[in-house]
């Protein structure tokens, strides 16, 4: 199956570690051989994920889970710190 692109609802600024976490999460949820974050420009806003090595397209539930996780990561990235200081 050719690579599948999973667009994010809006471009997201993710830290390098959050980007790796999103790629790892998407790989586990979809059982993809490789997942790469796609950027809109060198500013590093993530606009989509490319899923390689799938036997079938990801389910709607898997897509929702991945997008929800991406939103959580982006939200955490907006408010650095411990949250209580």
Secondary structure as GFF3:
##gff-version 3
##sequence-region A 1 85
A	DSSP	beta_strand	4	13	.	.	.	ID=ss1
A	DSSP	alpha_helix	16	30	.	.	.	ID=ss2
A	DSSP	beta_strand	34	39	.	.	.	ID=ss3
A	DSSP	beta_strand	45	52	.	.	.	ID=ss4
A	DSSP	alpha_helix	60	78	.	.	.	ID=ss5
###
